[in-house]
Amino acid sequence: MQTTSKPDFREPSLLQAAAPLIALIITLAASVYLFGEDSSYGPNQIALWVAGGIAVMIGFYNRYSWPDMEEGIKEGISVALGAMLIILAVGSLIGTWLLSGTVPTMIYYGLELLNPNLFYAATALICGIVALSIGSSWTTAATIGVALMGVAAGMELSPVITAGAVVSGAYFGDKMSPLSDTTNLAPAVGGSELFEHIRYMVYTAGPAFLIALALFLILGLNADATTSLVELERMQLELQNTYNIGWEMLVPLAILLYLAATGKPALPTVFFGALIGGLWAVLFQGDLITNIAGGDASAVASLKVVWLALSDGVVIETGADQLDSLLSGGGMSSMLNTIWLILSAMTFGAVMEKLGLLERLIRGVLGMVKSTGSLIAATLFTCFGANVLTADQYMAIVIPGRMYREEYMRRGLDPRVLSRTLEDSGTLTSALIPWNTCGAFMMGVLAVSPLEYAPFAFFNWITPLIALIYGYTGFRILRLAPQEKPAT
């Protein structure tokens, strides 16, 4: 009988596994130093390609063929295709919702209702409630989050702190919602039950969110909200002069939230929301569309304006520069740089996984694990590292979960300990990394780099710290009953 021999690949050394990561850290640091806030618009992508090229050279040395590596890249990119399509749809959503008056209406009422001193805490709380209801941090940030960024601009509050509050609230709600994909993925990988997993996460997520709210409250009370009531009223008047403002403009938002809350797929839901926004623009913002079309009030001209809003966004001219920059943007084309960043990052991560370099790094970490605390610490840091290297939160949950699950069982730890730890870092740290799909998405919709808002995304980094403290103190660390432990 003829047998097919397995290719004789060399086992990568720890130094080989670390080399692309070291190269990535150096090139990214150089990118930020040389280009500053513009580093995410091309230089970071090149850094990822350079580091990926070093990984490919190591692959050749270890007897991998280019077709092997190319196939791995294709598989890695395919993991993020769904996310990239959603990102494009969100670009269209923002474009038509700016045109339809949906986002301007949310800004208008936000200026009327929100107190500047309570704004940061209220932002985190509002985003948390919405994300908990619909199970999506992305949808929350792209809708309520965008509007709250506009309210912050109107009150002359910090956009960086506001972005941190949006991300904190959106990820708290997403993490605690049974409708969230990552909240379902973590217990599936870790071997626990969904609702038990959610209840167990309360012990880390609950205190972290309360601390985050307290910090946002302190920042708000000490904020220099210099905008006077007259200025806020002037901005509201300019919004009214440009748009038809009314509660009926929030119907597209209500439809989107309903579809998301009832479990409809994200991509068609978001794009349908964008189309509804275009319809609402035609129905309620006829004068604005006519002005954008250069005075042409025909149906064809209206169709062209809406079409361009979906593809290239809108440019609104109110006469106030601050308001114009706030109300202009969106469109699929606005997300192309984000797609470029994700493609580059997924290429790098896919090569690292295909060549066994990522697994070799994790094996090296596992060799240093001695106690329960160090095992949880290793899991947290591995999830963060996977977010950096693979640029995808799903990979940052699946890979460490798959590699550590047996070790948790061997040590008699309840599966909920692993599933909670995977979410405490794999889900939450993804939004803090500029080239991760989540960080790139947040930068795309909030127009603030993760490098800027990360210090203020309190919930996202306090939660892993609490998990680390629990690991070393043994607090709320569940163990299996003797009869449940695996045989040795």
C-alpha positions in Angstrom: 0.0 0.0 0.0 1.4 3.4 -1.0 1.6 6.0 1.8 2.0 9.8 1.5 5.0 11.0 3.5 4.5 14.1 5.6 6.7 17.1 4.7 9.8 17.1 6.9 9.4 20.6 8.5 11.9 21.8 11.0 10.6 22.6 14.4 10.9 26.3 15.0 13.1 27.5 17.9 12.0 29.9 20.5 14.3 32.5 19.0 12.8 32.0 15.5 9.3 32.4 17.0 10.3 35.6 18.8 12.1 37.2 15.8 9.1 38.4 13.8 7.5 39.7 17.0 10.6 41.6 17.9 10.7 43.0 14.4 7.1 44.0 14.6 7.6 45.8 17.9 10.6 47.7 16.5 9.0 48.7 13.2 5.8 49.7 14.9 7.6 51.8 17.4 9.6 53.4 14.6 6.3 54.0 12.7 4.7 55.8 15.6 7.9 57.8 16.3 8.3 58.9 12.6 4.7 59.5 11.7 2.8 60.0 14.9 -0.9 59.9 14.6 -0.6 59.3 10.8 1.1 56.0 11.4 -2.1 54.0 11.1 -2.6 55.4 7.6 0.0 53.3 5.8 3.3 53.1 7.9 1.8 50.5 10.4 0.7 48.4 7.4 4.2 48.4 6.0 5.6 47.4 9.5 3.2 44.4 9.5 4.4 43.4 6.0 8.0 43.7 7.0 7.5 41.5 10.1 5.5 39.0 8.0 8.3 38.9 5.5 10.7 37.9 8.3 8.4 35.2 9.3 8.2 33.9 5.7 12.0 33.8 5.6 12.0 31.7 8.7 9.4 29.4 7.1 11.6 28.9 4.1 14.5 28.0 6.4 12.3 25.5 8.1 11.4 23.8 4.8 7.9 25.2 4.3 7.1 25.9 0.6 5.5 29.2 -0.5 2.2 27.4 -1.5 2.0 26.1 2.1 2.4 29.6 3.5 0.2 31.2 0.8 -2.6 28.8 1.7 -2.2 29.7 5.4 -2.5 33.4 4.5 -5.7 32.8 2.5 -7.2 30.8 5.4 -6.2 33.6 7.9 -7.6 36.4 5.8 -10.9 34.4 5.3 -11.4 34.5 9.1 -11.7 38.3 8.9 -13.7 38.6 5.7 -17.0 38.8 7.6 -15.7 41.6 9.8 -14.3 43.5 6.8 -17.7 43.3 5.1 -19.4 44.6 8.2 -16.9 47.5 8.4 -17.8 48.5 4.8 -21.5 48.3 5.6 -20.9 50.5 8.7 -19.3 53.1 6.5 -22.4 53.2 4.4 -24.6 53.4 7.5 -22.7 56.4 8.9 -23.0 58.1 5.5 -26.7 57.8 5.1 -27.4 58.4 8.8 -25.6 61.7 8.6 -27.6 62.6 5.5 -31.0 61.4 7.0 -30.7 63.4 10.2 -30.5 60.3 12.4 -27.1 61.1 13.9 -27.7 64.9 14.0 -31.0 64.3 15.9 -29.1 62.1 18.4 -26.6 64.9 18.8 -29.3 67.5 19.1 -31.1 65.8 21.9 -27.8 64.8 23.5 -26.8 68.4 23.8 -30.2 69.1 25.4 -30.2 66.3 27.9 -26.7 65.5 28.9 -24.9 67.4 31.7 -21.2 68.1 30.8 -20.0 67.1 34.3 -21.8 63.7 34.1 -21.1 63.2 30.4 -18.3 60.7 30.4 -19.9 58.4 33.0 -23.3 58.7 31.2 -21.6 57.8 27.9 -20.1 54.6 29.3 -23.5 53.7 31.0 -25.6 54.4 27.9 -23.2 52.4 25.6 -23.2 49.6 28.2 -27.0 49.4 28.3 -27.3 49.4 24.5 -24.6 46.8 23.9 -26.1 44.6 26.6 -29.4 44.8 24.8 -28.1 44.0 21.3 -24.9 42.1 22.0 -22.7 44.1 19.7 -19.9 46.5 20.7 -19.4 47.4 17.0 -23.0 48.4 16.4 -23.1 50.4 19.6 -20.0 52.3 18.8 -21.1 53.0 15.2 -24.5 54.4 16.2 -24.8 55.7 19.8 -21.0 56.1 20.0 -20.8 58.3 16.9 -23.6 60.5 18.2 -22.0 60.8 21.7 -18.7 61.8 20.1 -20.7 64.6 18.4 -22.2 65.7 21.7 -18.7 65.8 23.2 -17.5 68.0 20.4 -20.5 70.3 21.0 -19.7 70.6 24.7 -16.0 71.0 23.9 -15.2 67.9 26.0 -12.2 65.6 25.2 -12.9 63.3 22.2 -10.2 61.0 23.5 -11.8 60.5 26.9 -15.2 60.2 25.2 -13.9 57.5 22.9 -12.5 55.6 26.0 -16.0 55.9 27.6 -17.7 54.6 24.5 -15.3 51.6 24.2 -15.6 50.8 27.9 -19.4 50.8 27.9 -19.7 49.0 24.6 -17.4 46.2 25.6 -19.0 45.8 29.0 -22.4 45.4 27.5 -21.1 43.1 24.7 -19.2 40.9 27.2 -22.2 40.5 29.5 -24.8 39.9 26.7 -25.9 36.4 25.8 -26.5 37.8 22.3 -22.8 38.5 21.8 -20.8 36.2 19.5 -17.6 36.3 21.7 -19.7 35.7 24.8 -20.9 32.5 23.2 -17.5 31.6 21.8 -15.6 31.7 25.0 -17.6 29.1 26.9 -17.7 26.9 23.8 -13.9 26.9 23.7 -13.5 26.7 27.5 -16.1 24.0 28.0 -18.5 25.9 30.2 -22.2 26.7 29.9 -23.2 30.1 28.5 -25.3 31.5 31.4 -23.0 30.1 34.1 -20.1 31.7 32.2 -21.9 35.1 32.2 -22.8 34.9 35.9 -19.2 34.0 36.7 -17.9 37.0 34.7 -19.8 39.4 37.0 -17.1 38.9 39.6 -14.5 40.6 37.3 -16.5 42.7 34.9 -18.8 44.1 37.6 -16.1 45.7 39.9 -14.2 46.8 36.8 -17.2 48.7 35.3 -18.0 50.3 38.6 -14.4 51.5 39.0 -14.5 52.8 35.4 -17.7 54.7 36.0 -16.2 56.3 39.1 -13.1 57.3 37.2 -15.3 58.8 34.4 -17.3 60.6 37.0 -14.2 62.1 38.5 -12.9 63.1 35.0 -16.2 64.7 34.2 -16.4 66.7 37.5 -12.9 68.0 36.8 -13.5 68.7 33.1 -13.2 72.2 31.8 -16.5 72.3 30.0 -16.1 75.8 28.7 -19.0 75.8 26.3 -21.8 78.1 27.5 -25.5 77.5 27.3 -25.6 80.1 24.5 -23.1 78.2 22.4 -25.0 74.9 22.9 -28.2 76.6 21.8 -26.4 78.1 18.8 -25.2 74.6 17.7 -28.7 73.2 18.2 -30.1 76.1 16.0 -27.5 75.4 13.3 -28.6 71.7 13.4 -32.2 72.8 13.0 -31.4 75.1 10.1 -29.6 72.3 8.3 -31.8 69.3 9.1 -35.4 68.5 9.9 -34.9 67.4 13.6 -37.5 65.2 15.3 -38.0 62.0 17.1 -39.1 60.3 13.8 -35.5 60.6 12.6 -34.6 58.0 15.2 -36.7 55.3 13.4 -33.7 53.9 11.5 -31.9 53.5 14.8 -34.9 51.8 16.4 -35.2 49.4 13.4 -31.5 48.6 13.6 -31.5 47.9 17.3 -34.6 45.7 17.0 -33.0 43.6 14.3 -29.8 43.3 16.3 -31.7 42.4 19.5 -33.7 39.7 17.7 -30.6 38.0 16.6 -30.6 38.9 12.9 -27.2 38.5 11.1 -24.9 41.6 11.5 -24.0 42.2 7.9 -27.5 42.4 6.3 -28.8 44.2 9.4 -26.2 47.0 9.2 -26.6 47.4 5.4 -30.4 47.4 5.7 -30.0 50.1 8.3 -27.9 52.1 5.8 -30.6 51.7 3.1 -33.3 52.8 5.6 -31.2 55.8 6.3 -31.1 56.6 2.6 -34.9 56.3 2.4 -35.3 58.5 5.4 -33.1 61.1 3.9 -35.3 61.3 0.8 -38.4 61.4 2.8 -37.4 64.0 5.4 -34.3 65.9 4.3 -35.4 67.0 0.8 -34.0 70.5 1.1 -30.6 69.3 2.3 -30.4 66.8 -0.6 -31.3 69.5 -3.1 -28.6 71.8 -1.7 -26.0 69.0 -2.0 -27.2 68.3 -5.5 -26.5 71.9 -6.5 -30.2 73.0 -6.5 -31.4 70.0 -8.6 -34.6 68.7 -6.9 -35.2 65.8 -9.3 -35.6 62.2 -8.3 -32.5 61.3 -10.2 -30.4 63.9 -8.3 -31.8 62.6 -5.0 -30.8 59.1 -5.9 -27.3 60.2 -6.8 -26.8 62.0 -3.5 -28.0 58.9 -1.5 -25.9 56.6 -3.7 -22.8 58.7 -3.0 -23.6 58.8 0.7 -23.5 55.0 0.7 -20.2 54.9 -1.2 -18.3 58.1 -0.4 -20.2 59.7 2.5 -21.4 63.3 2.7 -20.0 66.8 3.0 -22.3 69.0 5.0 -21.9 72.8 5.0 -23.7 74.6 7.8 -21.3 77.6 8.0 -19.8 76.5 11.3 -16.5 74.7 10.8 -16.8 72.6 13.9 -20.2 71.3 13.0 -19.2 70.7 9.4 -16.4 68.4 10.3 -18.7 66.6 12.7 -21.5 66.0 10.2 -19.3 65.2 7.2 -17.9 61.7 6.5 -19.0 58.1 6.2 -19.3 56.0 3.1 -17.7 52.7 2.3 -14.6 54.5 0.9 -13.9 55.9 4.4 -13.3 52.4 5.7 -10.8 51.3 3.0 -7.7 52.2 5.2 -9.2 50.2 8.0 -9.6 47.2 5.6 -6.0 47.7 4.5 -4.8 47.6 8.1 -6.8 44.4 8.8 -5.6 42.6 5.7 -2.0 43.4 6.6 -2.4 42.3 10.2 -4.3 39.1 9.3 -1.5 38.2 6.8 1.1 38.5 9.5 -0.9 36.5 12.0 -1.7 33.8 9.5 1.9 33.3 8.7 2.8 33.1 12.4 0.2 30.5 13.0 0.8 28.4 9.8 4.5 28.1 10.6 3.9 27.1 14.2 5.7 30.2 15.5 2.7 31.3 17.6 2.3 27.8 19.1 6.0 27.7 19.9 5.8 31.0 21.7 2.8 29.8 23.8 4.6 26.5 24.6 7.6 28.5 25.9 5.2 30.5 28.2 3.5 27.3 29.5 6.9 26.0 30.5 7.2 28.8 33.1 3.7 28.2 34.6 3.9 26.9 38.2 0.8 28.0 40.1 -2.8 28.8 39.4 -2.0 32.5 39.4 0.8 32.1 36.9 -1.5 29.9 34.7 -4.2 32.7 34.7 -1.5 35.3 34.1 -0.1 33.3 31.2 -3.6 32.9 29.7 -4.2 36.7 30.0 -0.9 37.6 28.4 -1.3 34.9 25.7 -4.7 36.3 24.8 -3.3 39.8 24.6 -0.3 38.5 22.5 -2.7 36.7 20.2 -4.6 39.9 19.7 -1.3 41.6 18.8 -0.1 38.9 16.5 -3.2 37.6 14.8 -5.1 40.9 14.9 -8.4 39.1 15.6 -10.3 38.7 18.9 -11.8 35.4 17.8 -8.3 34.0 17.3 -7.3 35.5 20.6 -10.0 33.4 22.3 -9.8 30.2 20.2 -6.0 29.7 20.1 -5.3 30.2 23.9 -8.5 28.3 24.8 -7.5 25.3 22.7 -3.9 25.3 24.1 -4.6 25.9 27.8 -7.8 23.9 28.2 -6.1 20.6 29.0 -3.8 22.3 31.5 -6.8 23.9 33.4 -8.4 20.5 33.6 -5.2 18.8 34.8 -5.0 21.3 37.6 -8.6 20.7 38.6 -9.9 24.2 37.6 -13.6 24.6 36.7 -14.0 25.3 32.9 -15.6 28.7 33.8 -12.2 29.9 35.1 -10.8 29.4 31.6 -13.8 30.8 29.7 -13.9 33.9 31.9 -10.1 34.5 31.6 -10.4 34.2 27.8 -13.0 37.0 27.7 -11.2 39.1 30.3 -8.3 39.5 28.0 -9.1 38.0 24.5 -12.3 40.1 24.1 -11.3 43.2 26.0 -7.8 44.0 24.9 -8.7 43.6 21.2 -10.0 47.2 21.1 -6.7 48.6 22.5 -4.6 47.5 19.5 -4.6 49.7 16.4 -4.1 47.0 13.9 -6.5 44.5 15.5 -9.9 44.3 13.7 -11.6 45.7 16.8 -9.1 48.6 17.3 -9.1 49.4 13.6 -12.9 49.4 13.6 -13.1 51.7 16.6 -10.6 54.1 15.1 -12.7 54.1 11.9 -16.0 55.0 13.5 -14.8 57.2 16.4 -11.9 58.9 14.5 -9.6 58.4 17.6 -6.6 56.1 17.5 -6.6 53.2 20.1 -3.2 54.5 21.1 -4.9 57.7 22.3 -8.0 56.3 23.9 -6.5 53.2 25.4 -5.5 54.9 28.8 -9.2 56.0 29.1 -10.8 52.7 28.1 -10.7 51.9 31.8 -13.0 48.9 31.7 -10.9 47.1 29.1 -7.7 47.1 31.1 -9.0 47.1 34.7 -10.8 43.8 34.1 -7.7 41.8 33.2 -5.9 43.3 36.3 -8.8 42.2 38.5 -8.6 38.7 36.9 -4.9 38.6 37.6 -5.4 39.6 41.3 -8.1 36.9 41.7 -5.7 34.3 40.1 -2.9 35.0 42.6 -5.2 35.4 45.7 -7.5 32.4 44.8 -10.6 34.6 45.2 -13.6 33.3 43.2 -11.4 30.6 41.5 -13.7 27.7 41.1 -12.3 24.1 41.3 -13.8 20.9 40.1 -15.1 18.3 42.6 -12.8 15.3 43.0 -15.0 13.1 40.9 -14.9 15.6 38.1 -11.2 15.8 37.8 -9.6 13.9 34.8 -7.8 10.7 35.5 -4.0 11.0 35.6 
